[in-house]
């Protein structure tokens, strides 16, 4: 399939305009991978992917980092199957590795209010890592409560609900190679 050609799902009336194209994602991930490579020379990071949404981004990001990296995953829920956060964060799957003395990069698909991220940071810092940074593919503009101190950000996007490139609505649309608005009904 040619770059930026939408798959058959493009006919889906629940999908709106493209917010970030496949080419833009690919280019920005290469830049982020280069920055992380430069920043972590001699101290390979542990990438902690926040499931399920960040798995596509994390796979591509890991390949763009020219260092040995380790991986682990957490599943954290504040949405359920809804398009709006419940405001309650809970760990659904915890890490398998010890963080003591590790340089940790939390890999997030999207940051809205920052509630989940703040919860994760407190939780991870309590495990005695050497450092904890965040690499987020998307930050929804104007939704954050205070400064989130994000070291690596792919794109700042409008406050619309989006799907694609790992992001979903009720487990649909994760496989889209781009990010677009979701204009369908609330699941």
C-alpha positions in Angstrom: 0.0 0.0 0.0 1.4 3.4 -0.9 2.2 5.9 1.9 -0.7 7.8 3.3 -3.3 5.9 1.3 -6.1 5.1 3.7 -7.2 1.4 3.9 -10.7 0.3 3.3 -11.7 1.7 6.7 -11.6 5.1 5.1 -15.1 4.4 4.0 -16.1 4.1 7.6 -18.5 7.0 8.4 -17.2 7.1 12.0 -13.8 8.3 10.9 -13.2 12.0 10.4 -10.2 14.0 9.1 -6.6 12.9 9.4 -4.9 14.7 12.3 -1.4 13.1 11.8 -0.4 11.3 8.6 1.5 8.1 8.3 4.5 10.0 6.9 4.4 12.6 9.7 4.4 9.8 12.3 7.3 8.0 10.7 9.4 11.2 10.4 8.7 12.3 14.0 9.5 8.9 15.4 12.9 8.9 13.7 13.6 12.4 15.3 12.5 11.1 18.7 14.6 8.0 18.4 17.6 10.1 17.5 17.1 12.4 20.5 16.7 9.4 22.9 19.8 7.8 21.3 21.8 11.0 22.0 20.4 11.5 25.5 21.0 7.9 26.7 24.5 7.1 25.3 26.2 4.8 27.7 23.0 4.2 29.8 20.5 2.1 27.8 16.9 2.9 28.8 14.1 0.6 29.8 11.0 1.4 27.7 7.8 1.0 29.6 4.9 0.8 27.2 1.4 1.7 28.5 -0.9 -0.9 27.0 -2.8 -1.2 24.8 -2.6 2.0 22.9 1.2 2.6 23.0 2.2 -0.8 21.6 2.4 0.3 17.9 4.3 3.6 18.8 6.7 1.8 21.2 7.6 -0.9 18.6 8.5 1.8 16.0 10.2 4.0 18.6 12.4 1.1 19.8 13.6 0.5 16.2 14.4 4.2 15.9 16.6 4.2 19.0 20.2 3.2 18.1 21.0 1.7 21.6 20.2 -1.6 23.3 16.8 -1.1 25.0 14.8 -3.3 27.3 11.0 -3.5 27.3 8.3 -4.0 29.8 4.6 -3.1 29.8 1.9 -1.8 32.1 -1.8 -1.7 31.4 -3.5 1.2 33.1 -7.2 2.0 32.7 -9.1 5.2 33.1 -11.3 5.0 30.0 -12.8 1.5 29.8 -14.7 1.4 26.5 -15.8 5.0 26.7 -14.4 8.0 24.8 -14.3 10.0 28.1 -12.0 9.3 31.1 -13.7 8.0 34.2 -11.2 10.0 36.4 -10.2 6.8 38.2 -6.9 5.2 37.4 -6.2 1.5 38.1 -3.3 -0.8 37.2 -4.6 -3.7 35.2 -1.2 -5.3 34.4 2.0 -4.4 36.3 5.6 -4.5 35.3 7.6 -7.7 35.5 11.1 -6.1 35.9 12.7 -4.3 38.9 13.2 -0.6 38.2 15.9 0.0 40.8 18.8 1.9 39.2 17.2 1.9 35.8 16.7 4.8 33.4 13.0 4.5 32.5 11.2 6.0 29.6 7.4 5.7 29.9 6.0 5.4 26.3 2.4 6.8 26.1 0.1 6.9 23.1 -1.8 10.1 24.1 -1.9 12.4 27.1 -5.2 14.1 27.9 -5.6 15.5 31.4 -2.3 14.0 32.7 -4.2 12.1 35.5 -3.0 8.7 34.3 0.5 10.0 33.7 0.8 11.6 37.2 -0.4 8.4 38.8 2.1 6.4 36.8 5.0 8.7 37.6 4.4 8.5 41.4 4.0 4.7 41.1 7.2 4.3 39.2 9.3 6.7 41.2 8.4 4.7 44.3 10.3 1.8 42.7 13.7 3.6 42.9 14.7 4.1 39.3 17.6 6.3 38.5 15.4 8.4 36.2 11.9 8.5 34.8 11.1 10.4 31.6 8.0 10.3 29.3 7.8 9.9 25.5 4.3 10.6 24.3 3.2 10.3 20.7 0.3 12.7 21.2 -0.7 15.5 23.6 -4.2 16.7 23.4 -4.0 20.5 23.5 -5.5 22.4 26.4 -6.6 19.3 28.4 -3.8 19.1 30.9 -3.9 20.2 34.6 -0.6 22.0 35.2 2.8 21.4 33.7 3.4 17.7 32.9 7.2 18.1 32.2 7.2 16.0 29.1 10.7 15.5 27.7 9.7 13.8 24.4 6.5 14.7 22.5 5.5 13.6 19.0 2.6 16.0 18.3 0.3 18.4 20.0 -3.1 17.9 18.6 -6.5 19.6 18.9 -8.8 18.4 21.8 -10.9 16.1 19.5 -11.1 12.4 20.2 -8.8 10.5 17.9 -8.2 6.9 16.8 -5.5 5.0 14.8 -1.9 4.1 15.2 -2.7 2.1 18.4 -5.6 4.3 19.6 -9.0 2.8 19.7 -12.7 3.1 20.4 -14.0 -0.1 21.9 -10.9 -2.0 20.5 -11.5 -0.8 16.9 -9.2 1.3 14.6 -5.9 0.5 16.3 -4.4 -0.8 13.0 -4.8 2.4 11.1 -1.3 3.7 10.1 -2.3 7.3 10.8 -4.3 9.3 13.4 -7.7 10.7 12.6 -10.7 12.0 14.4 -13.5 9.7 15.6 -16.9 11.2 14.8 -19.0 8.1 15.5 -21.4 7.4 18.3 -20.2 6.9 21.9 -19.7 3.1 22.4 
